[in-house]
């Protein structure tokens, strides 16, 4: 059986796991996920190695590995591939100067929309944002995030926020869009919105990296769009860039507000994430309101939709 093995950055593997959620099969020990498509069976391991095997493994692999390094070549290992710099790595001078940052929320949550925010931070605003507590949102509680979002917007910050609600999300997925393409286009539009609002100079644009830059370019090119000049990508960018950190907080606050509204509408507290608590909530909703209602509040291609059936 034809097969190939590639070393792929973990951030891309996470995107792959979401992309193949509807095709997931039993995951072997030591693996992150396994999925089966018409081209191949894909098995991703915690080491960063991804095995593609089947009738056309390279057709499936080429969707993800244009910038990765083949594990069979012996030229690299997973740690080197994950940490390797690429042409879109930001200059160190970016973080201390005026720059634009974008980040998203809700991509790994079964319930709720995807929200993407883009923020332009001037050099003379950096200290003030740090003083009010802007930092990596992953280190903050949801209550703190909501409070910080209000403080950020009181700083006369230029920003753009887009919300991709579930009905539109599911329609795009049904038409063949991957979640990665949705995110890429949301980032692209929010960045363009901010660029149209500002007249000042900036050191660069930093996107919290959710896929390889080449794949991002492929996604937006498919919609006849081009990447903006001085655009950079970096994993865990919110830990380094105050603009990305602010964008993350705004996007997260929007996601939380959307979840509150959906919970009120359905009269059930919707859990975040994609755990078995989510499966039980799905079953409760289907029992009380029918399966079709999920299209208005959930990313229905997630494997949770199928897993919830055991609680019916």
C-alpha beads as a LAMMPS data file, in Angstrom:
LAMMPS data file: protein, C-alpha beads

312 atoms
311 bonds

1 atom types
1 bond types

-500.0 500.0 xlo xhi
-500.0 500.0 ylo yhi
-500.0 500.0 zlo zhi

Masses

1 110.0

Atoms # bond

1 1 1 0.000 0.000 0.000
2 1 1 1.499 3.394 -0.992
3 1 1 2.385 5.598 1.940
4 1 1 4.376 8.660 2.939
5 1 1 5.452 10.178 6.244
6 1 1 5.930 13.876 6.848
7 1 1 6.919 16.017 9.809
8 1 1 4.302 18.727 10.211
9 1 1 4.168 21.561 12.779
10 1 1 1.749 20.845 15.619
11 1 1 -0.233 23.996 14.848
12 1 1 -0.977 22.548 11.408
13 1 1 -1.808 19.138 12.881
14 1 1 -4.411 20.836 15.078
15 1 1 -5.915 22.405 11.962
16 1 1 -5.867 19.009 10.243
17 1 1 -7.693 17.445 13.180
18 1 1 -10.485 19.991 12.864
19 1 1 -10.560 19.629 9.069
20 1 1 -10.937 15.838 9.257
21 1 1 -13.327 15.816 12.232
22 1 1 -16.166 14.392 10.145
23 1 1 -13.892 11.615 8.806
24 1 1 -12.359 10.592 12.135
25 1 1 -11.885 6.913 12.994
26 1 1 -10.492 5.096 16.023
27 1 1 -7.281 6.770 17.166
28 1 1 -4.362 4.413 17.910
29 1 1 -2.233 4.766 21.035
30 1 1 0.280 7.602 20.776
31 1 1 -1.621 9.373 18.009
32 1 1 -3.501 12.667 18.060
33 1 1 -6.087 11.567 15.510
34 1 1 -6.753 9.207 12.626
35 1 1 -9.071 9.960 9.718
36 1 1 -10.048 8.186 6.495
37 1 1 -10.702 9.932 3.172
38 1 1 -11.152 8.647 -0.355
39 1 1 -7.436 9.264 -0.974
40 1 1 -5.812 7.997 2.200
41 1 1 -5.880 7.144 5.876
42 1 1 -4.198 9.954 7.815
43 1 1 -2.630 9.263 11.209
44 1 1 -1.037 12.145 13.125
45 1 1 1.316 11.407 16.016
46 1 1 2.326 13.552 18.989
47 1 1 5.911 13.543 17.697
48 1 1 4.766 15.692 14.768
49 1 1 4.980 12.858 12.250
50 1 1 1.942 12.298 10.047
51 1 1 1.445 9.060 8.132
52 1 1 -0.543 9.121 4.882
53 1 1 -1.370 5.693 3.441
54 1 1 -3.831 4.478 0.834
55 1 1 -4.392 4.630 -2.900
56 1 1 -3.234 8.271 -3.273
57 1 1 -1.441 9.403 -0.090
58 1 1 0.493 12.252 -1.716
59 1 1 -2.704 13.860 -3.011
60 1 1 -3.850 14.178 0.593
61 1 1 -0.411 15.061 1.952
62 1 1 0.082 17.869 -0.555
63 1 1 -2.797 19.757 1.045
64 1 1 -0.668 20.224 4.156
65 1 1 3.023 19.626 3.571
66 1 1 4.149 22.170 0.982
67 1 1 6.418 23.768 3.580
68 1 1 7.086 20.754 5.778
69 1 1 10.010 18.342 5.636
70 1 1 9.704 14.698 4.789
71 1 1 10.506 12.516 7.774
72 1 1 11.952 9.937 5.422
73 1 1 14.636 12.293 4.167
74 1 1 16.601 12.157 7.408
75 1 1 17.334 15.880 7.090
76 1 1 15.280 17.066 10.031
77 1 1 13.291 16.054 13.069
78 1 1 9.935 17.194 14.370
79 1 1 11.347 19.758 16.800
80 1 1 13.476 21.369 14.092
81 1 1 10.568 21.450 11.652
82 1 1 8.234 22.983 14.219
83 1 1 10.686 25.683 15.268
84 1 1 12.178 26.401 11.861
85 1 1 11.950 30.002 10.680
86 1 1 10.215 30.728 7.420
87 1 1 10.248 33.771 5.113
88 1 1 7.190 35.117 6.932
89 1 1 8.805 35.165 10.391
90 1 1 8.457 38.639 11.982
91 1 1 11.505 40.833 12.630
92 1 1 12.339 41.298 16.310
93 1 1 11.829 45.036 15.919
94 1 1 8.125 44.499 15.207
95 1 1 6.980 44.067 18.802
96 1 1 8.229 47.419 20.088
97 1 1 6.879 49.522 17.225
98 1 1 3.505 50.347 15.696
99 1 1 2.063 47.182 14.199
100 1 1 -1.117 45.259 13.368
101 1 1 -2.091 41.926 14.903
102 1 1 -4.933 39.472 14.309
103 1 1 -6.230 36.431 16.150
104 1 1 -9.358 34.291 16.330
105 1 1 -11.552 32.477 18.853
106 1 1 -14.069 29.649 18.734
107 1 1 -12.373 27.435 16.164
108 1 1 -12.085 24.400 18.451
109 1 1 -15.495 24.837 20.056
110 1 1 -18.419 22.745 18.831
111 1 1 -20.950 25.379 19.799
112 1 1 -20.776 29.002 18.749
113 1 1 -19.260 30.984 15.897
114 1 1 -15.720 31.791 14.845
115 1 1 -14.709 35.335 15.730
116 1 1 -11.664 37.100 14.309
117 1 1 -10.295 40.440 15.462
118 1 1 -7.545 42.641 14.050
119 1 1 -5.986 45.496 16.037
120 1 1 -3.625 48.321 15.114
121 1 1 -1.448 49.407 18.037
122 1 1 0.639 52.550 17.829
123 1 1 4.052 52.556 19.419
124 1 1 2.950 55.097 22.033
125 1 1 -0.013 52.878 23.027
126 1 1 2.031 49.781 23.872
127 1 1 2.929 50.817 27.422
128 1 1 -0.660 51.795 28.258
129 1 1 -2.025 48.485 27.019
130 1 1 0.520 46.577 29.079
131 1 1 -0.328 48.690 32.114
132 1 1 -4.022 47.777 31.982
133 1 1 -3.072 44.102 31.854
134 1 1 -3.183 43.123 28.189
135 1 1 -1.388 39.811 27.762
136 1 1 -1.850 36.330 26.327
137 1 1 -5.580 35.628 26.778
138 1 1 -4.854 31.957 27.479
139 1 1 -3.491 33.086 30.855
140 1 1 -6.689 34.998 31.713
141 1 1 -10.135 34.012 32.953
142 1 1 -13.157 34.746 30.799
143 1 1 -14.342 37.334 33.333
144 1 1 -11.002 39.147 33.161
145 1 1 -10.992 38.957 29.372
146 1 1 -14.376 40.677 29.162
147 1 1 -13.238 43.470 31.469
148 1 1 -9.983 43.927 29.565
149 1 1 -11.799 44.125 26.253
150 1 1 -13.725 47.178 27.463
151 1 1 -10.507 48.798 28.687
152 1 1 -8.801 48.150 25.350
153 1 1 -11.600 49.788 23.402
154 1 1 -11.405 52.792 25.735
155 1 1 -7.814 53.337 24.531
156 1 1 -9.003 54.674 21.164
157 1 1 -7.728 51.562 19.426
158 1 1 -8.302 50.988 15.710
159 1 1 -9.716 47.507 15.217
160 1 1 -12.006 45.284 13.147
161 1 1 -14.095 42.357 14.340
162 1 1 -15.824 39.744 12.180
163 1 1 -18.173 36.987 13.352
164 1 1 -18.835 33.879 11.266
165 1 1 -22.043 32.506 12.756
166 1 1 -22.981 28.864 12.591
167 1 1 -25.508 28.849 9.750
168 1 1 -23.031 30.543 7.408
169 1 1 -20.171 28.377 8.731
170 1 1 -22.089 25.166 8.023
171 1 1 -23.121 26.403 4.569
172 1 1 -19.498 27.147 3.679
173 1 1 -18.413 23.739 5.000
174 1 1 -21.097 22.037 2.897
175 1 1 -19.859 23.926 -0.178
176 1 1 -16.358 22.507 0.287
177 1 1 -14.595 25.137 2.385
178 1 1 -12.297 23.862 5.126
179 1 1 -12.235 25.617 8.468
180 1 1 -8.710 26.724 7.604
181 1 1 -9.931 28.547 4.511
182 1 1 -12.696 30.211 6.522
183 1 1 -10.175 31.460 9.067
184 1 1 -7.783 32.661 6.390
185 1 1 -10.471 34.708 4.676
186 1 1 -11.707 36.133 7.986
187 1 1 -8.166 37.219 8.876
188 1 1 -7.708 38.643 5.404
189 1 1 -10.888 40.726 5.593
190 1 1 -10.293 42.000 9.133
191 1 1 -6.752 43.045 8.216
192 1 1 -7.998 44.873 5.115
193 1 1 -10.657 46.601 7.210
194 1 1 -8.013 47.937 9.579
195 1 1 -5.687 48.962 6.763
196 1 1 -8.497 51.041 5.280
197 1 1 -9.023 52.815 8.604
198 1 1 -5.437 53.880 9.360
199 1 1 -3.248 56.560 7.846
200 1 1 -0.194 55.960 10.043
201 1 1 2.839 53.856 9.239
202 1 1 3.325 50.412 10.751
203 1 1 6.194 47.978 11.161
204 1 1 4.200 45.007 9.937
205 1 1 1.123 42.801 10.216
206 1 1 1.316 39.731 12.460
207 1 1 -1.112 36.825 12.226
208 1 1 -1.240 34.276 15.012
209 1 1 -0.223 31.300 12.887
210 1 1 -2.876 28.592 12.512
211 1 1 -1.473 27.029 9.325
212 1 1 1.625 27.242 7.169
213 1 1 1.991 30.626 5.403
214 1 1 2.001 28.911 2.012
215 1 1 -1.322 27.272 2.835
216 1 1 -2.745 30.610 3.995
217 1 1 -1.697 32.127 0.661
218 1 1 -3.302 29.215 -1.168
219 1 1 -6.562 29.700 0.715
220 1 1 -6.921 33.407 -0.043
221 1 1 -5.632 33.036 -3.604
222 1 1 -8.509 30.648 -4.278
223 1 1 -10.797 33.654 -3.656
224 1 1 -8.637 35.914 -5.850
225 1 1 -7.169 37.716 -2.842
226 1 1 -3.537 38.617 -2.133
227 1 1 -1.653 38.844 1.106
228 1 1 -0.864 42.384 2.306
229 1 1 2.699 43.658 2.268
230 1 1 4.746 43.136 5.429
231 1 1 2.526 40.306 6.675
232 1 1 4.147 37.868 9.102
233 1 1 3.118 34.643 10.828
234 1 1 4.116 33.365 14.249
235 1 1 2.821 30.639 16.561
236 1 1 1.877 31.804 20.072
237 1 1 2.127 35.365 18.731
238 1 1 -0.072 36.724 21.538
239 1 1 2.787 36.025 23.961
240 1 1 5.043 38.449 22.056
241 1 1 2.854 40.980 20.292
242 1 1 0.618 43.382 22.226
243 1 1 -1.473 43.865 19.067
244 1 1 -2.144 40.140 18.712
245 1 1 -2.833 39.872 22.455
246 1 1 -5.379 42.698 22.216
247 1 1 -6.952 41.097 19.139
248 1 1 -7.177 37.773 20.969
249 1 1 -8.985 39.407 23.903
250 1 1 -11.463 41.211 21.637
251 1 1 -12.139 38.052 19.597
252 1 1 -12.567 35.948 22.743
253 1 1 -14.962 38.474 24.291
254 1 1 -17.068 38.465 21.144
255 1 1 -17.152 34.657 21.173
256 1 1 -18.215 34.608 24.841
257 1 1 -20.986 37.130 24.171
258 1 1 -22.214 35.086 21.215
259 1 1 -22.252 31.948 23.372
260 1 1 -24.287 33.755 26.040
261 1 1 -26.831 34.837 23.422
262 1 1 -27.126 31.312 22.014
263 1 1 -27.505 29.862 25.512
264 1 1 -30.310 32.312 26.283
265 1 1 -32.040 31.520 22.995
266 1 1 -31.857 27.747 23.515
267 1 1 -32.501 28.001 27.277
268 1 1 -29.518 25.750 27.984
269 1 1 -25.990 26.688 29.029
270 1 1 -23.853 25.683 26.079
271 1 1 -20.488 24.219 27.143
272 1 1 -17.303 25.375 25.465
273 1 1 -14.804 23.104 23.783
274 1 1 -15.559 19.676 22.297
275 1 1 -15.523 17.276 25.270
276 1 1 -18.041 14.626 26.330
277 1 1 -19.884 17.379 28.243
278 1 1 -20.565 18.862 24.822
279 1 1 -21.829 15.479 23.557
280 1 1 -24.358 15.341 26.405
281 1 1 -25.505 18.895 25.708
282 1 1 -25.987 18.030 22.021
283 1 1 -28.131 15.042 22.966
284 1 1 -30.243 17.190 25.288
285 1 1 -30.792 19.782 22.553
286 1 1 -31.692 17.142 19.963
287 1 1 -34.159 15.514 22.374
288 1 1 -35.842 18.799 23.214
289 1 1 -35.631 20.754 19.954
290 1 1 -34.666 18.336 17.194
291 1 1 -31.413 17.861 15.289
292 1 1 -31.996 20.664 12.769
293 1 1 -31.556 23.324 15.472
294 1 1 -27.853 22.411 15.649
295 1 1 -27.297 24.154 12.324
296 1 1 -28.001 27.488 14.046
297 1 1 -25.711 27.013 17.032
298 1 1 -23.010 24.440 16.243
299 1 1 -20.256 23.386 13.856
300 1 1 -22.144 20.297 12.828
301 1 1 -19.294 18.537 10.995
302 1 1 -17.435 18.009 14.290
303 1 1 -17.403 14.363 15.328
304 1 1 -19.341 15.353 18.483
305 1 1 -22.565 15.309 16.437
306 1 1 -22.154 11.564 15.901
307 1 1 -20.789 10.865 19.382
308 1 1 -23.827 12.492 20.970
309 1 1 -26.096 9.764 19.601
310 1 1 -25.092 7.382 22.385
311 1 1 -26.724 9.748 24.900
312 1 1 -30.064 9.848 23.085

Bonds

1 1 1 2
2 1 2 3
3 1 3 4
4 1 4 5
5 1 5 6
6 1 6 7
7 1 7 8
8 1 8 9
9 1 9 10
10 1 10 11
11 1 11 12
12 1 12 13
13 1 13 14
14 1 14 15
15 1 15 16
16 1 16 17
17 1 17 18
18 1 18 19
19 1 19 20
20 1 20 21
21 1 21 22
22 1 22 23
23 1 23 24
24 1 24 25
25 1 25 26
26 1 26 27
27 1 27 28
28 1 28 29
29 1 29 30
30 1 30 31
31 1 31 32
32 1 32 33
33 1 33 34
34 1 34 35
35 1 35 36
36 1 36 37
37 1 37 38
38 1 38 39
39 1 39 40
40 1 40 41
41 1 41 42
42 1 42 43
43 1 43 44
44 1 44 45
45 1 45 46
46 1 46 47
47 1 47 48
48 1 48 49
49 1 49 50
50 1 50 51
51 1 51 52
52 1 52 53
53 1 53 54
54 1 54 55
55 1 55 56
56 1 56 57
57 1 57 58
58 1 58 59
59 1 59 60
60 1 60 61
61 1 61 62
62 1 62 63
63 1 63 64
64 1 64 65
65 1 65 66
66 1 66 67
67 1 67 68
68 1 68 69
69 1 69 70
70 1 70 71
71 1 71 72
72 1 72 73
73 1 73 74
74 1 74 75
75 1 75 76
76 1 76 77
77 1 77 78
78 1 78 79
79 1 79 80
80 1 80 81
81 1 81 82
82 1 82 83
83 1 83 84
84 1 84 85
85 1 85 86
86 1 86 87
87 1 87 88
88 1 88 89
89 1 89 90
90 1 90 91
91 1 91 92
92 1 92 93
93 1 93 94
94 1 94 95
95 1 95 96
96 1 96 97
97 1 97 98
98 1 98 99
99 1 99 100
100 1 100 101
101 1 101 102
102 1 102 103
103 1 103 104
104 1 104 105
105 1 105 106
106 1 106 107
107 1 107 108
108 1 108 109
109 1 109 110
110 1 110 111
111 1 111 112
112 1 112 113
113 1 113 114
114 1 114 115
115 1 115 116
116 1 116 117
117 1 117 118
118 1 118 119
119 1 119 120
120 1 120 121
121 1 121 122
122 1 122 123
123 1 123 124
124 1 124 125
125 1 125 126
126 1 126 127
127 1 127 128
128 1 128 129
129 1 129 130
130 1 130 131
131 1 131 132
132 1 132 133
133 1 133 134
134 1 134 135
135 1 135 136
136 1 136 137
137 1 137 138
138 1 138 139
139 1 139 140
140 1 140 141
141 1 141 142
142 1 142 143
143 1 143 144
144 1 144 145
145 1 145 146
146 1 146 147
147 1 147 148
148 1 148 149
149 1 149 150
150 1 150 151
151 1 151 152
152 1 152 153
153 1 153 154
154 1 154 155
155 1 155 156
156 1 156 157
157 1 157 158
158 1 158 159
159 1 159 160
160 1 160 161
161 1 161 162
162 1 162 163
163 1 163 164
164 1 164 165
165 1 165 166
166 1 166 167
167 1 167 168
168 1 168 169
169 1 169 170
170 1 170 171
171 1 171 172
172 1 172 173
173 1 173 174
174 1 174 175
175 1 175 176
176 1 176 177
177 1 177 178
178 1 178 179
179 1 179 180
180 1 180 181
181 1 181 182
182 1 182 183
183 1 183 184
184 1 184 185
185 1 185 186
186 1 186 187
187 1 187 188
188 1 188 189
189 1 189 190
190 1 190 191
191 1 191 192
192 1 192 193
193 1 193 194
194 1 194 195
195 1 195 196
196 1 196 197
197 1 197 198
198 1 198 199
199 1 199 200
200 1 200 201
201 1 201 202
202 1 202 203
203 1 203 204
204 1 204 205
205 1 205 206
206 1 206 207
207 1 207 208
208 1 208 209
209 1 209 210
210 1 210 211
211 1 211 212
212 1 212 213
213 1 213 214
214 1 214 215
215 1 215 216
216 1 216 217
217 1 217 218
218 1 218 219
219 1 219 220
220 1 220 221
221 1 221 222
222 1 222 223
223 1 223 224
224 1 224 225
225 1 225 226
226 1 226 227
227 1 227 228
228 1 228 229
229 1 229 230
230 1 230 231
231 1 231 232
232 1 232 233
233 1 233 234
234 1 234 235
235 1 235 236
236 1 236 237
237 1 237 238
238 1 238 239
239 1 239 240
240 1 240 241
241 1 241 242
242 1 242 243
243 1 243 244
244 1 244 245
245 1 245 246
246 1 246 247
247 1 247 248
248 1 248 249
249 1 249 250
250 1 250 251
251 1 251 252
252 1 252 253
253 1 253 254
254 1 254 255
255 1 255 256
256 1 256 257
257 1 257 258
258 1 258 259
259 1 259 260
260 1 260 261
261 1 261 262
262 1 262 263
263 1 263 264
264 1 264 265
265 1 265 266
266 1 266 267
267 1 267 268
268 1 268 269
269 1 269 270
270 1 270 271
271 1 271 272
272 1 272 273
273 1 273 274
274 1 274 275
275 1 275 276
276 1 276 277
277 1 277 278
278 1 278 279
279 1 279 280
280 1 280 281
281 1 281 282
282 1 282 283
283 1 283 284
284 1 284 285
285 1 285 286
286 1 286 287
287 1 287 288
288 1 288 289
289 1 289 290
290 1 290 291
291 1 291 292
292 1 292 293
293 1 293 294
294 1 294 295
295 1 295 296
296 1 296 297
297 1 297 298
298 1 298 299
299 1 299 300
300 1 300 301
301 1 301 302
302 1 302 303
303 1 303 304
304 1 304 305
305 1 305 306
306 1 306 307
307 1 307 308
308 1 308 309
309 1 309 310
310 1 310 311
311 1 311 312
